[in-house]
Amino acid sequence: MMVKSELDKLGLKHRSVEFGEVEVEEDIPPALREQLKLGLLKSGLELMDDKKAILIEKIKSVIVEMVHYDDERPRTNFSDFLADKLKYDYTYLANLFSEVTGITIEYFIIAHKIERVKELLIYDELNLTEISYKLNYSSVAHLSTQFKKVTGLTPTFFKQLRKKRRDTSHNV
C-alpha cells in the first residue's frame, strides 16, 4: 500500500501494483522519478529500473516464500517451479542470478533452507525427520550433511547448543 500511496501523492497513474512491481501508464519525468525514489526509500523500499535487478529480486522472493512461508512442498523440482512461476527458462535465470549476485541459485536456496532448519530446530516442534520432509530433503542424512557443511555443526549439536544457551541465560 505504501507504493500505491506514493504514486497517488505524485499524481502518477498506474494500472497495477503487485508482487513488488508497478505498471505505470506513462513515462515518469526525471524529477518525478527522483521524488518517487526518495519517497519509497523513506518507507524502506527501492525503485528499480534495471529489468535484471527486478528479476533477481523476484527470484529471491520466490525462494524465500517457498522456503520460509510455504508449507506445501513443490510437486516439481525447484528449477521447474521457478521457471513456471517467473515464466523464464531456468538456465537463463540461473546464469543471470550467478552473474549478478556472485552465487548460484542453488547456494541461495541451501542457505535459506539451513536458516529455516535452524528456526525449526529452535522452535522444537518437529523432529529431524519431519523437518527434512517439510523442506524437501531426500533424507535426514542429506539434511544433516548439508547443515554441517554450511554451519560447521550437526543439527543435533546446534539444537543442544541453543538449549544450553537458553538454560544458561535463564539461570542468570
Rosetta blueprint (number, residue, H / E / L):
1 M L
2 M H
3 V H
4 K H
5 S H
6 E H
7 L H
8 D H
9 K H
10 L L
11 G L
12 L L
13 K L
14 H E
15 R E
16 S E
17 V E
18 E E
19 F L
20 G L
21 E E
22 V E
23 E E
24 V E
25 E L
26 E L
27 D L
28 I L
29 P L
30 P H
31 A H
32 L H
33 R H
34 E H
35 Q H
36 L H
37 K H
38 L H
39 G H
40 L H
41 L H
42 K H
43 S L
44 G L
45 L L
46 E L
47 L L
48 M L
49 D L
50 D L
51 K H
52 K H
53 A H
54 I H
55 L H
56 I H
57 E H
58 K H
59 I H
60 K H
61 S H
62 V H
63 I H
64 V H
65 E H
66 M H
67 V H
68 H H
69 Y H
70 D L
71 D L
72 E L
73 R L
74 P L
75 R L
76 T L
77 N L
78 F H
79 S H
80 D H
81 F H
82 L H
83 A H
84 D H
85 K H
86 L H
87 K L
88 Y L
89 D L
90 Y H
91 T H
92 Y H
93 L H
94 A H
95 N H
96 L H
97 F H
98 S H
99 E H
100 V H
101 T H
102 G L
103 I L
104 T L
105 I H
106 E H
107 Y H
108 F H
109 I H
110 I H
111 A H
112 H H
113 K H
114 I H
115 E H
116 R H
117 V H
118 K H
119 E H
120 L H
121 L H
122 I H
123 Y H
124 D L
125 E L
126 L L
127 N L
128 L H
129 T H
130 E H
131 I H
132 S H
133 Y H
134 K H
135 L L
136 N L
137 Y L
138 S L
139 S L
140 V H
141 A H
142 H H
143 L H
144 S H
145 T H
146 Q H
147 F H
148 K H
149 K H
150 V H
151 T H
152 G L
153 L L
154 T L
155 P H
156 T H
157 F H
158 F H
159 K H
160 Q H
161 L H
162 R H
163 K H
164 K H
165 R H
166 R H
167 D H
168 T H
169 S H
170 H H
171 N L
172 V L
